[in-house]
């Protein structure tokens, strides 16, 4: 009987001790749940403030806010062309840069006729590296550049292991995806700082949020653009310069580099005109955004997704079997 009483007393002590731990764990769980709930509410508010509220109010006067001219690289098709047209719609004069003179002049003429703005063209192949920037700088020296949109970019023709990518292709990726944005910003920023106004938009990619196997060089250069934009913002925000990192996922008009097929238009894969309209509405509001609210939901999931899951999905998506027509 004494043994039973001793066991009962021991049991009560254990239960009392466990209750203390259970209450502590319950408190920790409650705090965690509340913090996550607040984070979700905050993210929903940011989503609404960024993507919906600006579309309900009057348009921003970009000419007054930033300047008369916008320079857009890689702007004869896709996001670049649509972004140039959206800025022109709002009265900004357009300078487009690409490597095909005929397509440049055709695109510039179409924009000038459609939106009654001034246009100019600069023929340049960004993959050539340092040699092209002297002529670009000369062409821009007498213009009040208010907005710079670094859109030009290249990737590999198909998913490849890093050592399978040729050195020439690697230099093309580095010169076009990294050097172009860096040097173009270096050219236009002094004038913006002098006028105490301006905007730099670097179009990165949603793939920059996690390591992406078989797209190693491309995703790394897009991560550079994102980091470069964020650092530039901290340097020049106090000087009146707005710097934005755009992180889009798939856009409908882009031909898939790996399959050669056109991406169809859908809710998650918008046409470039739809994307540009949403993205331009975030200019001056968010320094880092996907530019399109369904893509913001995708990016939110990607950020919180375990890295191994992202890598697993990337390997499946970039496998040879998934690229067959």
PECORCOR-V269025 format. One record per pair of residues at least 12 apart in sequence whose C-alpha atoms are under 8 Angstrom apart, sorted by sequence separation. I is the first residue (numbers start at 1). J is the second residue. If there is no record, write none. Layout:
BEGIN
I,J
I,J
END
This chain:
BEGIN
72,84
84,96
96,108
108,120
124,136
207,219
208,220
251,263
252,264
253,265
279,291
108,121
156,169
230,243
252,265
278,291
279,292
94,108
122,136
205,219
208,222
209,223
229,243
230,244
251,265
252,266
278,292
185,200
207,222
208,223
229,244
230,245
276,291
105,121
207,223
229,245
275,291
70,87
104,121
122,139
205,222
252,269
275,292
104,122
154,172
155,173
204,222
205,223
208,226
250,268
251,269
252,270
253,271
104,123
154,173
204,223
226,245
250,269
251,270
252,271
253,272
76,96
153,173
225,245
226,246
249,269
250,270
251,271
252,272
75,96
181,202
204,225
226,247
251,272
70,92
72,94
74,96
75,97
76,98
101,123
154,176
203,225
204,226
69,92
70,93
71,94
72,95
73,96
74,97
75,98
88,111
94,117
96,119
100,123
153,176
154,177
202,225
68,92
69,93
70,94
71,95
72,96
73,97
74,98
91,115
93,117
94,118
95,119
96,120
97,121
98,122
99,123
152,176
153,177
202,226
251,275
67,92
68,93
69,94
70,95
71,96
72,97
73,98
91,116
92,117
93,118
94,119
95,120
96,121
97,122
98,123
99,124
152,177
69,95
71,97
85,111
89,115
91,117
93,119
94,120
95,121
96,122
97,123
98,124
99,125
268,294
76,103
88,115
95,122
97,124
98,125
99,126
202,229
267,294
268,295
62,90
63,91
76,104
152,180
201,229
61,90
62,91
63,92
88,117
62,92
85,115
150,180
76,107
150,181
246,279
150,184
148,184
148,185
208,247
244,283
148,188
200,241
202,243
204,245
205,246
206,247
247,288
249,290
197,239
198,240
199,241
200,242
201,243
202,244
203,245
204,246
205,247
206,248
207,249
242,284
244,286
245,287
246,288
247,289
248,290
145,188
178,221
196,239
197,240
198,241
199,242
200,243
201,244
202,245
203,246
204,247
205,248
206,249
244,287
245,288
246,289
247,290
248,291
127,171
128,172
173,217
177,221
181,225
196,240
197,241
198,242
199,243
200,244
201,245
202,246
203,247
204,248
205,249
243,287
244,288
245,289
246,290
247,291
248,292
127,172
173,218
177,222
196,241
197,242
199,244
201,246
203,248
242,287
244,289
246,291
127,173
129,175
145,191
146,192
178,224
193,239
249,295
128,175
129,176
144,191
145,192
170,217
174,221
178,225
193,240
248,295
127,175
173,221
177,225
193,241
126,175
127,176
192,241
126,176
129,179
133,183
137,187
150,200
129,180
146,197
147,198
148,199
149,200
150,201
151,202
146,198
147,199
148,200
149,201
150,202
151,203
161,213
162,214
145,198
146,199
147,200
148,201
149,202
150,203
161,214
162,215
126,180
147,201
149,203
160,214
161,215
162,216
233,287
159,214
160,215
161,216
162,217
159,215
230,287
230,288
156,215
156,218
155,218
154,218
259,323
258,323
259,324
259,325
80,151
79,151
80,152
69,143
71,145
69,144
70,145
68,144
69,145
70,146
71,147
72,148
73,149
74,150
75,151
67,144
68,145
69,146
70,147
71,148
72,149
73,150
74,151
75,152
67,145
68,146
69,147
70,148
71,149
72,150
73,151
74,152
67,146
70,149
72,151
73,152
74,153
66,146
67,147
66,147
63,146
206,290
209,299
210,302
206,299
209,302
210,303
209,303
211,307
210,307
212,310
213,311
158,257
159,258
212,311
157,257
158,258
210,310
211,311
156,257
157,258
158,259
213,314
214,315
155,257
212,314
213,315
214,318
67,197
66,197
67,198
65,197
66,198
65,198
66,199
159,318
159,319
79,251
78,253
78,254
86,273
82,272
83,273
86,276
82,273
86,277
79,272
83,276
87,280
78,272
79,273
82,276
83,277
86,280
79,275
79,276
83,280
55,281
51,278
54,281
54,282
51,281
51,282
50,282
50,285
50,286
51,291
51,292
51,293
47,293
47,296
END
